[in-house]
């Protein structure tokens, strides 16, 4: 399929207008980031991850609806494994006092139902927030542990000694979720399969590692292109990638809470999208640079401006076809992929457009302006 055959557009002649466009978007994004900040997901600011196993298949959209506005903050709900598994992630790390009191009352009721009339002796561990129950004998402790475990509580004996009479019950965010879902899903019983807390320290480490991953990828590209082409080409390409990432981040901040139903928190899936974007953008830039090198080898000693414009025009057909098919796929993901993958698709959608634009008006334009300013003759 041939489109834009014999295209002859003065792309680089209009580069100053696009410099202005990039600067405006960058400044608006920077102002938004400084004023509103960036909104990070559970991966980076910490939270709790809970896995539930149901007896029957469930609808994650319905689960998400049930768990909204119950004090969990921002939540993510998605299918885990089979259709009977659900992964719930919330920014809540500690159980609020009011919710904990309600959960403890529910535990006491289960114990009283199993042993009517028995006095309940309990104390709270200030370090973990767990409750330790003391019973008259080891058999009672063992039986109560099983009763509470069967009802979905995280209960276990304090020790495995035959004389142990204490049971520890760990109260976590999963108990809040369990108490709310149990009344809504009476015909579909479930168990808490796992509860993991992501602390602030782990979130900070993930944030640092994400930045390192992006910077190392850019450094690797700089070294690779420096050997494959020339250092000025490598510098232009890496500047274009910085341009792509910074502009996309600015759009993230500008559009947060603007488009209904679009979650633009930055989490690990968004970082994966940024790394994918870097790979996609540099691929397009390398193709343009390859054609520039090929054209300059054929027409040695000619005008650099004309050669670069000719190379961009010759690659435009391939660029439009590639970006068109990719954007179509990503757009479908954005519309129909569901809430969990929406931020990933959004990042790729705008990032691919910005990356294609930067291959011409940032990477190629930088090489041209540098050569003209320094009055150097680039040859291959």
Secondary structure in CASP SS format (residue, H / E / C, confidence):
PFRMAT SS
TARGET T0000
AUTHOR 0000-0000-0000
METHOD secondary structure of the structure
MODEL  1
X C 1.00
X C 1.00
X C 1.00
X C 1.00
X C 1.00
X C 1.00
X C 1.00
X C 1.00
X C 1.00
X C 1.00
X C 1.00
X H 1.00
X H 1.00
X H 1.00
X H 1.00
X H 1.00
X H 1.00
X H 1.00
X H 1.00
X H 1.00
X H 1.00
X H 1.00
X H 1.00
X H 1.00
X H 1.00
X H 1.00
X H 1.00
X H 1.00
X H 1.00
X H 1.00
X H 1.00
X H 1.00
X H 1.00
X H 1.00
X H 1.00
X H 1.00
X C 1.00
X C 1.00
X C 1.00
X E 1.00
X C 1.00
X H 1.00
X H 1.00
X H 1.00
X H 1.00
X C 1.00
X E 1.00
X E 1.00
X E 1.00
X E 1.00
X E 1.00
X E 1.00
X E 1.00
X E 1.00
X C 1.00
X C 1.00
X C 1.00
X C 1.00
X C 1.00
X H 1.00
X H 1.00
X H 1.00
X H 1.00
X H 1.00
X H 1.00
X H 1.00
X H 1.00
X C 1.00
X C 1.00
X C 1.00
X C 1.00
X C 1.00
X C 1.00
X C 1.00
X E 1.00
X E 1.00
X E 1.00
X E 1.00
X E 1.00
X C 1.00
X C 1.00
X C 1.00
X C 1.00
X C 1.00
X E 1.00
X E 1.00
X E 1.00
X E 1.00
X E 1.00
X E 1.00
X C 1.00
X C 1.00
X C 1.00
X C 1.00
X C 1.00
X C 1.00
X H 1.00
X H 1.00
X H 1.00
X H 1.00
X H 1.00
X H 1.00
X H 1.00
X H 1.00
X H 1.00
X H 1.00
X H 1.00
X H 1.00
X H 1.00
X H 1.00
X H 1.00
X H 1.00
X H 1.00
X H 1.00
X C 1.00
X C 1.00
X C 1.00
X C 1.00
X C 1.00
X C 1.00
X E 1.00
X E 1.00
X E 1.00
X E 1.00
X C 1.00
X C 1.00
X C 1.00
X C 1.00
X C 1.00
X C 1.00
X E 1.00
X E 1.00
X E 1.00
X E 1.00
X C 1.00
X C 1.00
X C 1.00
X H 1.00
X H 1.00
X H 1.00
X H 1.00
X H 1.00
X H 1.00
X H 1.00
X H 1.00
X H 1.00
X H 1.00
X H 1.00
X H 1.00
X H 1.00
X C 1.00
X C 1.00
X C 1.00
X E 1.00
X E 1.00
X E 1.00
X E 1.00
X C 1.00
X C 1.00
X C 1.00
X C 1.00
X C 1.00
X C 1.00
X C 1.00
X C 1.00
X E 1.00
X E 1.00
X E 1.00
X E 1.00
X E 1.00
X C 1.00
X C 1.00
X H 1.00
X H 1.00
X H 1.00
X H 1.00
X H 1.00
X H 1.00
X H 1.00
X H 1.00
X H 1.00
X H 1.00
X H 1.00
X H 1.00
X C 1.00
X C 1.00
X C 1.00
X C 1.00
X C 1.00
X E 1.00
X E 1.00
X E 1.00
X E 1.00
X E 1.00
X E 1.00
X E 1.00
X E 1.00
X E 1.00
X C 1.00
X H 1.00
X H 1.00
X H 1.00
X H 1.00
X H 1.00
X H 1.00
X H 1.00
X H 1.00
X H 1.00
X H 1.00
X H 1.00
X H 1.00
X H 1.00
X H 1.00
X H 1.00
X H 1.00
X H 1.00
X H 1.00
X H 1.00
X H 1.00
X H 1.00
X H 1.00
X H 1.00
X H 1.00
X H 1.00
X H 1.00
X H 1.00
X H 1.00
X H 1.00
X C 1.00
X C 1.00
X H 1.00
X H 1.00
X H 1.00
X H 1.00
X H 1.00
X H 1.00
X H 1.00
X H 1.00
X H 1.00
X H 1.00
X H 1.00
X H 1.00
X H 1.00
X H 1.00
X H 1.00
X H 1.00
X H 1.00
X H 1.00
X H 1.00
X H 1.00
X H 1.00
X H 1.00
X H 1.00
X H 1.00
X H 1.00
X C 1.00
X C 1.00
X C 1.00
X C 1.00
X C 1.00
X C 1.00
X C 1.00
X C 1.00
X C 1.00
X C 1.00
X E 1.00
X C 1.00
X H 1.00
X H 1.00
X H 1.00
X H 1.00
X H 1.00
X H 1.00
X H 1.00
X H 1.00
X H 1.00
X H 1.00
X H 1.00
X H 1.00
X H 1.00
X H 1.00
X H 1.00
X H 1.00
X H 1.00
X H 1.00
X H 1.00
X H 1.00
X H 1.00
X H 1.00
X H 1.00
X H 1.00
X H 1.00
X H 1.00
X H 1.00
X H 1.00
X H 1.00
X H 1.00
X H 1.00
X C 1.00
X C 1.00
X C 1.00
X C 1.00
X C 1.00
X H 1.00
X H 1.00
X H 1.00
X H 1.00
X H 1.00
X H 1.00
X H 1.00
X H 1.00
X H 1.00
X H 1.00
X H 1.00
X H 1.00
X H 1.00
X H 1.00
X H 1.00
X H 1.00
X H 1.00
X H 1.00
X H 1.00
X H 1.00
X H 1.00
X H 1.00
X H 1.00
X H 1.00
X H 1.00
X H 1.00
X H 1.00
X H 1.00
X H 1.00
X H 1.00
X H 1.00
X H 1.00
X H 1.00
X C 1.00
X C 1.00
X H 1.00
X H 1.00
X H 1.00
X H 1.00
X H 1.00
X H 1.00
X H 1.00
X H 1.00
X H 1.00
X H 1.00
X H 1.00
X H 1.00
X H 1.00
X H 1.00
X H 1.00
X H 1.00
X H 1.00
X H 1.00
X H 1.00
X H 1.00
X H 1.00
X H 1.00
X H 1.00
X H 1.00
X H 1.00
X H 1.00
X H 1.00
X H 1.00
X H 1.00
X H 1.00
X H 1.00
X H 1.00
X H 1.00
X H 1.00
X H 1.00
X H 1.00
X C 1.00
X C 1.00
X C 1.00
X C 1.00
X C 1.00
X C 1.00
END
